[in-house]
């Protein structure tokens, strides 16, 4: 997994946040499952982790639907 907390912080410095109405699902437990390619803490995919900051409200809602499916297993 290439996305890390430090990478996300750097990304925020160079990209404007698109939506502020939906909070990040991050719970501060960044454990990555390289086989499944998602964070075991928040269940976001690598793409969602990297782009959450610039996602529109609609994109975040779609990502949250995928997260719900991953949580159910």
VEXRO-917901 format. One line per field, with one value per atom (N, C-alpha, C): residue number from 0; atom name; x, z, y. Coordinates in steps of 0.1 Angstrom, whole numbers. Layout:
N
num	c(NUM; ...)
atomo	c(CA; ...)
xx	c(X; ...)
zz	c(Z; ...)
yy	c(Y; ...)
***
This chain:
73
num	c(0; 0; 0; 1; 1; 1; 2; 2; 2; 3; 3; 3; 4; 4; 4; 5; 5; 5; 6; 6; 6; 7; 7; 7; 8; 8; 8; 9; 9; 9; 10; 10; 10; 11; 11; 11; 12; 12; 12; 13; 13; 13; 14; 14; 14; 15; 15; 15; 16; 16; 16; 17; 17; 17; 18; 18; 18; 19; 19; 19; 20; 20; 20; 21; 21; 21; 22; 22; 22; 23; 23; 23; 24; 24; 24; 25; 25; 25; 26; 26; 26; 27; 27; 27; 28; 28; 28; 29; 29; 29; 30; 30; 30; 31; 31; 31; 32; 32; 32; 33; 33; 33; 34; 34; 34; 35; 35; 35; 36; 36; 36; 37; 37; 37; 38; 38; 38; 39; 39; 39; 40; 40; 40; 41; 41; 41; 42; 42; 42; 43; 43; 43; 44; 44; 44; 45; 45; 45; 46; 46; 46; 47; 47; 47; 48; 48; 48; 49; 49; 49; 50; 50; 50; 51; 51; 51; 52; 52; 52; 53; 53; 53; 54; 54; 54; 55; 55; 55; 56; 56; 56; 57; 57; 57; 58; 58; 58; 59; 59; 59; 60; 60; 60; 61; 61; 61; 62; 62; 62; 63; 63; 63; 64; 64; 64; 65; 65; 65; 66; 66; 66; 67; 67; 67; 68; 68; 68; 69; 69; 69; 70; 70; 70; 71; 71; 71; 72; 72; 72)
atomo	c(N; CA; C; N; CA; C; N; CA; C; N; CA; C; N; CA; C; N; CA; C; N; CA; C; N; CA; C; N; CA; C; N; CA; C; N; CA; C; N; CA; C; N; CA; C; N; CA; C; N; CA; C; N; CA; C; N; CA; C; N; CA; C; N; CA; C; N; CA; C; N; CA; C; N; CA; C; N; CA; C; N; CA; C; N; CA; C; N; CA; C; N; CA; C; N; CA; C; N; CA; C; N; CA; C; N; CA; C; N; CA; C; N; CA; C; N; CA; C; N; CA; C; N; CA; C; N; CA; C; N; CA; C; N; CA; C; N; CA; C; N; CA; C; N; CA; C; N; CA; C; N; CA; C; N; CA; C; N; CA; C; N; CA; C; N; CA; C; N; CA; C; N; CA; C; N; CA; C; N; CA; C; N; CA; C; N; CA; C; N; CA; C; N; CA; C; N; CA; C; N; CA; C; N; CA; C; N; CA; C; N; CA; C; N; CA; C; N; CA; C; N; CA; C; N; CA; C; N; CA; C; N; CA; C; N; CA; C; N; CA; C; N; CA; C; N; CA; C; N; CA; C; N; CA; C)
xx	c(8; 0; 9; 6; 14; 9; -4; -10; -7; -2; 1; -5; -5; -10; -2; 11; 20; 17; 15; 11; -2; -12; -25; -23; -14; -12; -6; 4; 11; 0; -8; -19; -28; -31; -40; -34; -21; -14; -14; -16; -15; -28; -39; -52; -63; -72; -83; -93; -99; -109; -122; -129; -140; -153; -154; -167; -163; -171; -169; -182; -191; -204; -203; -194; -193; -179; -178; -165; -159; -146; -138; -142; -142; -145; -133; -122; -110; -112; -107; -108; -94; -84; -71; -63; -69; -62; -59; -47; -44; -36; -43; -38; -42; -32; -35; -34; -44; -45; -41; -28; -23; -30; -34; -41; -54; -62; -75; -74; -63; -61; -70; -72; -80; -75; -78; -75; -84; -78; -86; -92; -89; -95; -107; -107; -118; -125; -118; -123; -123; -116; -115; -105; -107; -98; -86; -75; -64; -68; -76; -81; -89; -98; -106; -97; -87; -78; -71; -66; -58; -67; -79; -87; -98; -100; -111; -112; -101; -100; -106; -105; -110; -123; -128; -141; -152; -161; -174; -183; -194; -203; -208; -211; -216; -206; -193; -183; -180; -181; -180; -191; -204; -215; -213; -208; -206; -195; -184; -174; -179; -188; -193; -202; -209; -216; -207; -196; -186; -180; -177; -172; -182; -194; -204; -204; -202; -202; -189; -178; -165; -166; -173; -174; -182; -192; -200; -192; -182; -173; -174)
zz	c(0; 0; 0; -8; -10; -2; 0; 7; 22; 28; 43; 48; 61; 67; 63; 62; 57; 43; 34; 20; 19; 28; 27; 32; 42; 46; 35; 28; 17; 6; 3; -7; -4; 9; 14; 12; 12; 10; -5; -14; -28; -35; -28; -35; -26; -33; -26; -23; -10; -6; -14; -20; -28; -20; -9; -2; 13; 21; 35; 43; 36; 42; 47; 42; 46; 52; 65; 71; 67; 68; 65; 74; 69; 78; 85; 84; 91; 106; 112; 127; 133; 125; 131; 133; 127; 127; 113; 109; 95; 94; 91; 88; 75; 66; 52; 49; 41; 36; 22; 19; 5; -4; 1; -8; -12; -4; -7; -12; -9; -13; -7; 6; 14; 28; 35; 48; 57; 67; 76; 87; 88; 98; 93; 82; 76; 64; 59; 48; 34; 34; 21; 12; -1; -11; -12; -18; -20; -27; -38; -45; -36; -29; -20; -9; -4; 6; -1; -13; -19; -24; -28; -34; -25; -13; -4; -3; -2; 0; -11; -23; -35; -40; -34; -38; -36; -46; -44; -34; -30; -21; -27; -39; -46; -46; -49; -49; -35; -25; -11; -7; -12; -9; -15; -28; -35; -28; -23; -16; -3; 4; 17; 14; 3; 0; -2; -9; -11; 3; 12; 25; 33; 32; 39; 34; 21; 16; 21; 21; 26; 41; 48; 63; 65; 57; 58; 54; 46; 43; 32)
yy	c(-12; 0; 12; 22; 33; 45; 46; 58; 56; 67; 67; 80; 81; 94; 105; 104; 114; 118; 108; 111; 119; 115; 122; 137; 139; 153; 161; 156; 163; 166; 156; 158; 170; 171; 182; 195; 196; 209; 213; 204; 207; 207; 202; 201; 208; 214; 221; 211; 211; 202; 205; 195; 197; 197; 189; 188; 188; 195; 195; 190; 185; 180; 166; 158; 144; 142; 138; 136; 123; 123; 111; 100; 88; 76; 72; 79; 75; 74; 63; 62; 62; 66; 67; 54; 43; 30; 26; 30; 28; 15; 4; -9; -13; -16; -19; -33; -38; -51; -51; -54; -53; -63; -74; -84; -79; -72; -67; -52; -46; -32; -22; -23; -13; -12; -2; 1; -8; -15; -23; -15; -2; 6; 13; 19; 27; 20; 9; 2; 9; 20; 27; 21; 21; 16; 25; 21; 30; 43; 41; 53; 62; 57; 65; 72; 65; 71; 83; 81; 91; 103; 101; 111; 117; 111; 116; 131; 137; 152; 159; 154; 161; 155; 145; 139; 149; 149; 156; 149; 155; 148; 135; 135; 123; 112; 116; 106; 100; 108; 103; 94; 97; 89; 75; 75; 62; 54; 61; 54; 48; 55; 50; 38; 37; 25; 13; 15; 4; 0; 10; 7; -2; 1; -7; -21; -24; -37; -44; -37; -43; -47; -39; -42; -55; -57; -69; -82; -79; -90; -98)
***
